[in-house]
Structure formats: C-alpha cells, structure tokens
Amino acid sequence: MSIKERLKVGNRQLEVSNLAKVFYPETGFSKGDVIAYYKAIAPVVLPYLKRRPVTLKRYPDGVTGNFFYEKRCPPHRPGWVGTITMRRQRDDKDVEYCAIDSVAALLWAANLGNLELHATLAREPDLERPTAVVFDLDPGPPAGILDCASIAIRLRDHFAEAGLETLCKTSGSKGMQLYVPLNTKVTYDQTAAFALSTATMLEGQTPEKVVTKMKKELRGGKVLIDWSQNDGHKTTVSVYSLRARPRPTVSTPVTWEEIERAVARGDQAQLVFETRDVLARVDERGDLFAPVRTLRQKLPKIEQ
C-alpha cells in the first residue's frame, strides 16, 4: 500500500509517497533521503537546469530495480510544472520536456523516482546555441577514474595554450566530464567539430590510452573521449545530480588541484563523492562549477 504525505514546498503543496522505501540498498538511502538531498542542493543545482530541457531517468524501485528514461514530460504532472518544447530529430515531431525550474518541480521529479537529471547544453530561447563544449571521459576497464583524470589534465593543458579556461566534474559514476564554458554565439555543428578534432588529436598522440569510437571492443584499458555529447538532441548528466550506483554518489565539481593530487597519489577515492560530502563541500566552498554558467569565451577555429 502506498503511504502518502503532503509536503509544503514554498507556496506549493506536493504529495509524496513511500518515503521510507530504500532506493540504495547498500547504504539504506531511502526515497525520503533522495528528496531531502534534492531539497538541500536545490539552490546550486537549479541554475544548471532552468530554461533547459531535462530528461528524467526514473528508478521507481531504486537502483536495483528497472529504470527508464523519460524525455516527454509525464501528462499527469501538476499544472505548475512547465515544459520546454524541442523538435525531435528522428521523426520531426515536437517533444515537451520537463522544465525543472523550481524547488517544487525538482522534488516532484524526485518523488517519481527520478534519481538522475540530464539536461541539454543549450537553454531557451535559443535551443540551438550550446553554452559550453563538453568532453565526456568514460573509462574502459581496467582503466578507471584516475585514467580519466589524467586525460582531463591533458585536455586542460591543451586548452590553456589557446587561452581557454576549463572546469571539471566527476560523472558520479565511473568517469569525468570536462567543460569549456562559452556563453557566446556558437552552433552545435561548430562545437561538435571542435570536440571531435580535439579528441582525435589526443587519440593520435596516445592511441594506447585514448579512443574516440564507441565500440566496446576498442575501449579496453583506454579512455573514451565522447565528443558526441555536443549535440542538440542529447542530454548530459547535470552537475549535482545523483547517480544510480550502489551508493548515492553525485556528479561533483572538482578543482584541478584535487584532480592532480588524486592522480599523484593514485587514490581514486579522492574523486568519489556521496550526498553528504557534496552538501558539506557546497557549504564550505560554494558552487565550484559556477564559471560554467557565466564565463564568456570564444570557440577557437579548428586547425586544418
């Protein structure tokens, strides 16, 4: 039997259910804990979601159960949960994505069993203009997050030579994601070509460490630089989003000093953060990822 409660969120009344249901069995982290985390992190996560189409990734029975992605915002949503319309490429039809633009909307999604928040790189009103270039670094076993960190450092140094600042976050899963903030006029065609060119360059320099093709048989012991995320019809896991891993890990911004220290010490644990760690970091250090939203940089021309 579903146990329902009423939760006051600002001037909204939100009906929530089954708060004691365990979503992360390894730690006992419950649905109520998921909602509490998103309520606490809302001030820093919402700026990365507002005005961006968001794909939900729902786990109604927690991380050990079935899950599904939901691009089209559920029709049973409350009237105060807005939508953002984006044209679907494969059939040229409009899809209404959820607009997660308030604490109430964020907690409504969490109550649906939504653990992960995946947002586009562009925001309204210009959904064809990405605000950053992203490099999704995904390790092929036995490579791990420290291998991703080493590649992230190489990317950082490469971009620094071009006068570009970069920021990095853990994916909250196995890898890392490096962002080049732009916030200037640019198209996805330009950012995708730039990302592919950069990834191909690193692959050419160290083919034993880097791969740019998705085929699993090519990825063993290497880091996939997934440049293809720079696409208007793809979404990337948001900073501060929970991940559906055995423990409640979070996609967390990290400083370059932290990344270098973890690599030097060979300690991958320094790049793994759970909800309590993230909330403490935000309390102590604020939003380390904030420049991604505000820093204006021009995309360099691709060298032929």
N, C-alpha and C positions, 0 to 999 in steps of 0.2 A: 504494500500500500504506500502510495506517495504521501510523504509528510510535507505539507506546505506551510510557509510562513510569509509574513509581509515584512518587507524591508524598506525603510524610508531612505531615499537617496535624493538629497536636495529637496526639491518640491515634487518629486515623483514617489509613487508607491509601487514597489516592484515585488511581484510574487515570486518567491524562490522555493525550491523543494529539495528534500533529501540531502540536507547539508552535512549529515554525518556519514554519507556514503563515501567509502575510501576510493580515491582516484589513483593514488600511488601506493600500492600495497607494500612495497619495500620499506616505506617510511611511515605509513599510516596517514599520509597527507590526504585530507578529505576534500570533498566538493566545497564545503564551507571554507576551508583553508584557501582554495583556489580563488573564491570570491573575495575573501579578505585580502589576499595578495593584490589582486587587481584593484581593489578599492584603495589600498595604500599606495600603490605605484601609479595610480591614475594621473596625478599632476605631471609626471615626467613622460609617461607613455602616450598620453592623448595628443600632444603636439605632433607626434610622428604618424598619427592615424587620421587626424582631422583633414577633411577635404580629399581623402584618398580612398578609392575603392578597396574594400577589405574582404579577403576570402577567409571564411571561418574553417577551422579544422576541428571537428567535433568528436569527442570521445564520451558518449553517454554513459558508458560503464567503466570509465577510467582507462589508464594506459594499457592495461592488459586485455581490453575488450576491442570490439570492432570500432573503426573510425570512418569518417567520410569528410571530404572537402565540400564546402557549400559556397559556391560563388553567388548564386541567386539568393538574395536575402529572403528568409522564410516569410511566406504570406501571412502567417499568424503573428507576426511581430506587432508590438504595440504601435499605436498611431504616431507616437513621438520618436520612434526610431526611423530616421530618414534613410534615403537611398541615394546612390550615385549611379547614373546610367552610363554604361560603356558598351560600345559595339563589339560583338563577338566576331572574331576573325573567321572561324571555320564555316559559319552559316550566315554571316552578315546580319545577325539579329541583336537587338538590344538586350542587355542583361542588367538588372538592377542589383548592384552590390550594396551591402550594408554600409551605412555611414556611422562609424563608431566615433562620434564627436562629443560625447558627454560621459560622465561617470555612470549615469544610469544605463546608457546604451552598452557600455563596457561590461557592466555587471549583468545586464540582461543576457549578453552573449555568453558570459561565464556560466550562467545558470542553465544554459542549453548544453552544457558540457563542452563548450569551446575552450580548449586549452591554448591553442596557438593562434596568433594573429598574423596574417600575411597580407601586406599592403603593396600597392603599386609604387613605382618610383616617381610617378607624376601625380599631381593633385589638381583638383578643379581650380579654375575653369579650363585650364589647358592640359588635358589628359594625354597630349602627345608630346609634352615637354618634360623630360625627366629632370629631376633636381640634383641628381648625382649619378656617377658611374659606380657600379658595384662589381666586385670580384669575389665570387663565392668559392672558397677554398675547401675542397672536400677530399679527405684522405682515403686512399685505397689500402686496406690492411696489407701488411703490418704497419704501414705508415699511420701516424696519429696526429693529434692536435699540435704537437711540437714541430712536426714537419710542416704543417700549415703555417705555424708562427714564423718559421724560417723563411718561407716563401713570402709571407706578408712583409717581412723586413726587407727583402729584396725589392718587392714592389714599392715600398715606401721610399727606399733609396733611389730607385729609378725615377719616381715622380718628383722627388726633391730636386733632382738635377734639372728638371723642367720648371722648377719654381712652384710646384703644386703641393699643397698640404693634404694629408690623408688621415683618416681615422679608422680604427679597427674595433671590431666586437667579436666575441665568441658567438658561434651559432646557437649555443646552448645544447648542441648535440655533439657531433664528432669534429667539426671543423671551425673555420673562422671566416669572417667576411670583412673585406677592406672596402672602404668608401672613399671616393674622390668627390667632395662636395663641389657643385657647380652653381646652382641657383642663378643661372644666366640662360640666355636663349640658345637652345640646342634641341636636336631631334634624336629620337631613338636610333634612327639609321646611323647618325654620327657617333653616338655613344657606343653602340654595338660594334661598329667598325673599329673604333678606338680600343675597346676592350679586347676584341679578337686579335688585333695587331699586337697589343702588349702581351697577351697570353702566349701567342705564337712565338714572340721574341724570347720569352723565358723558356719555353719548351725547346727552342732551337739551341739555347745556351746550355741547358742541362736536361736533355731528354730522359736521363735516368731518374730524374726527380719530379719532372713536371709533365702533365699530359693535358691536352685541350679537347680531346674527344671523349664522349660519354661512355663508350663501350667498356663494360666491366673487365673484359679480358685484357684491356690495355692499361688498367689502373692499378694493378697490384704493386704495392710499395711506393706508389707515386702520389702526388697531389694533383687532383683535377682542378684546374682553374676554369671554373664555369663562368664564361663570359656571356652566355646566352640569357642570363637573367635580365640583361639590358634590353628588354622587350616590353612594349606597351601592354601586352596581353598576359604578362607573367607577374606574379607577386612574390615578394621576398619576405621571410620571417622578420617581423619588426623587432627592433631593439626593445628590451624589457619584456618580450613575450616569453611565457612559459614554453617548455618543450615537453613532448610526450616521451620521456625517457624513464628508466626505472626510478630515478629520483627527480624531484621537482627542480630541475635545472632551468636556467634562464639565459636568454641571449643578452650578453652583458658587455657594455663598452669597457675597453681596457686601454691603459696608456702604453705608449711604446716602451717606456721603462719597464713596465710589468712584463711585457712580451719578451724583451731582451733578457730580463732576469730569469724568466721561466726557461728559456732556451739555454742560457748559460748553465743553469743548474740541472737541466734535464728533468724538470719537475712539472709534469702536465697538470698536477693537482692545482697549481697556481693559476690555471686558466679554466677552472671549473667553478661555477657559482650557482648556489641554490637561492631560493627566495629570500631567506633571512640574510644571506650575505649581500644580496643586491640592495635590499632596503637599508641595510647598515651603510653600504657604500654611498648611496644617494644621500642619506642623512649627513654623512661626513664630508663628501666631496662634491655633491651636487650632480648635475647631469653632464657626464664626461663626453657625451655624444653631441651636445648642443651645437657645435660648429657645423655639423652636417646640415642643419636647417638654415643657417644664416650666412656662412662663408661663401662669398661670390668669387668664382674662378672661371677662367675661360678654358675650354677644351682645346688642347694643342692640336695642330694639324698632324695628320699621320704622315710619318716619313716613308717615302716610297723607296 
